[in-house]
């Protein structure tokens, strides 16, 4: 089978070919004595499977706040102060910034502007992911580039009003975190078990210092990013859609102040009357540029403050299940190499056909050697007809 099989095909044709390959490799019996010969390759594949599983769960957890048409998982600004509840802490914490959606950037749903643009999120996610080695950002305990804050028709309309609301939300978050951390450290019998999770959440130093504001959606960017096959290219969209980066002036917790000097040659016209004279604090750039800037700032602060605790934790809720025989040892699930070795041990004990993870891994490896795909590590797009 030629190694370039499938290249040059359209997305629909490639999908059909993938389905044909899945049927073929599902039907093939596990070759005898293949496990010892492929053990090293299987281990490497299982390590990749561990990472893939965690990101798949993470992606599903992001959907309600960014893609769902309801505000159940979103923070909503109905005034210039906003409200942070205890359950909002996991939405705000462990992120370098917030993304505020003005009414002008929201689509109309049921006659009301209450629908943040979904393509913007898809492009933001892919740009954020690409900023990290092997496309593996920290995804534990809700860490992401930003949390969305949807502004209603009764909420802020100017940049200064959004800044006022952001300061209020940060102050409320700090107060609630102090209370939650104190509660979590009480005697276990006095508090619900789930309270302990709040020890893993904190307001990052960057969060009070910089924000993103979506004030318009470039519909022409969607058209220009959509190819002849009808699929929208998120990377292209991120290079065309613009967003505002805004310094708040609250740099006290940072290793150095934030400057937009490095972005001057990439800046675009502000085109906002409420930003006149604020060019040092407000800048319009492409979404791709903004994501890289925030990510670089976060890395700068991480290097200056290496004890940032949320970066060192493994979120158990993202991890795959323990293989049979290791159910009592949850630590097996929290490390990719340990999890891979546990699966190999189960396979040596019970056989290749009695451990689905290695059964699938063997076929993936053999298919790859023939230039074919079998359940490759490719995430389902957040929406149909979106591709990177």
GIDA-V953252 format. One record per helix or strand of 2 or more residues. SS is the DSSP state (H for helix, E for strand). FROM is the first residue (numbers start at 1). LEN is the number of residues. If there is no record, write none. Layout:
SS_FROM_LEN / SS_FROM_LEN
This chain:
H_11_17 / H_34_33 / E_75_3 / H_86_7 / E_95_7 / H_103_3 / E_106_4 / E_112_5 / H_118_12 / H_133_3 / H_140_3 / E_144_8 / H_159_26 / H_188_3 / H_193_8 / E_210_5 / H_219_7 / E_232_2 / H_234_5 / E_242_6 / H_261_6 / H_273_3 / E_282_5 / H_287_18 / H_309_4 / H_316_3 / H_330_5 / H_336_15 / H_352_3 / H_356_14 / E_386_2
